[in-house]
Amino acid sequence: MALSFVEHCHAMPFLSHHAKIVITKTKIDDWTLEIARNPFSEGQTCKLRAVNNRAFYANGAVAFRFRQRWDLSEAVYRLDGAAPRHSRNDLPQLLALKVPIDRGGMDNASGGLVWIPYDRLVEANQVTIQPQPGRNLTNFRFRGLRSLHDIAIAKGCVPDSRFVER
């Protein structure tokens, strides 16, 4: 005797539920680490970002958010009040790290982000950025960044491509 389509579907074994993504969050001072694990695929993504969401880690660098329409090609920063450095001087290292620096259009490639290699920031407590000549200075703190980065590496957030922005 042939089964109807509905009876046939009920007779087939289906998974009773989807694999749930397990998310763990760790906050230390000004930074938050979020690790999402898929127990079925054993895949994992990591988000390391400032609590205020104005900065995030990806590909061995930290991106600092400004208005998306701003041209940040002339941005200058200082680490802990040291000598100023033009962010464009970091371009060779950022390209070697495969940082996605071309997020905007042809007329404004930065897409509102100033990228600084993590190894420049690891010992710093604060960066002050002037996004454009004549614009106000913006301070970003790093309390918790180094500790959370170390925790992320210990929990399997390697290679750096496991780190995502959103």
Buried (B, 14 or more C-beta within 10 A) or exposed (E): EEEEEEEEEEEEEEEEEEEEBEEEEBEBBBBBBBBBBEEEEEEBBBBBBBBEEBBBBBBBBBBBBBEEEBBBEBBBBBBEEEEEBEBEEBEEBBEEBEBBBEBBEEEBBBBBBBBBBBEBBEEBEBBBBBBBEEBEEBEBBBEBBBBBBEBBEEBEBEEBEBBBBE
